[in-house]
C-alpha cells in the first residue's frame, strides 16, 4: 500500500515496475515481481475486483505469504501450533481463491516475537506488534504435519503455486528451529 501511495496510484506504480522490468531485461535479467498478499488494496475487505484490478495495474507475477497466520488467541499469549497450522492453511486457501495470479504458500516452524519486546514491560494482548501470540508445541513432529498438509494442498490442484516456502526459518529468536 505504501509503495502504491508513493507513486500516487497503482497504475503509476505499475509503470515504474514495468520500467524496472524492461531495464533488467535489457541487461539480460528476467524479473519475477511479487508482493506479500496482505499489502494489496482489497485484501482485508476481500474485494476481489479491487484486489485483482490492483494486481493487474501493478503487473505483478505472483504473491507470497510471509509465514503462517495466527488464529484467535484463547489462552493469551499461547496458541497451539496445530491450531496455527490448520488456521494458516485455511487462510492460505482463501488468499489463493481471492487472487487471479499465483500465490506461493509457506510453512513456518513457529512464532514467538516476545524477544523483540521491551522485557521490562507487561506482555499485553492490546499492545500490538511485537506483543503477539506465541506458538507452543511446535515440535519437529508437528512441523512435519504442517509440511504434509501443505504438500497435500499443493498436490490437490487448488493451489496456484507449485512450491512452498520455509518461512521465517532465520528467526532463531522467534521460536524457529
DANORKA-V713533 format. One record per backbone hydrogen bond with DSSP energy under -1.0 kcal/mol. CO is the residue of the C=O (numbers start at 0). NH is the residue of the N-H. Records with the same first field share a line. If there is no record, write none. Layout:
CO=NH / NH
//
This chain:
0=4
1=5
4=7
8=12
9=13
10=14
11=15
12=16
13=17
14=18
15=19
16=20
17=21
18=22
19=23
20=24
21=25
23=28
24=27
32=60 / 61
34=63
35=38
39=42
41=46
45=47
46=50
47=51
48=52
49=53
50=54
51=55
52=56
53=57
54=58 / 59
61=34
62=103
63=36
74=77
76=133
78=135
79=83
80=84
81=85
82=86
83=87
84=88
85=89
86=90
87=91
88=92
89=93
90=94
91=95
92=96
93=97
94=98
101=62
104=164
106=166
110=134
112=115
113=116
117=120
121=123
123=126
127=130
129=131
133=78
135=80
136=138
138=142
139=143
140=144
141=145
142=146
143=147
144=148
145=149
146=150
147=151
148=152
149=153
150=154
151=155
153=156
164=106 / 166
167=170
169=171
170=173 / 175
173=111
//
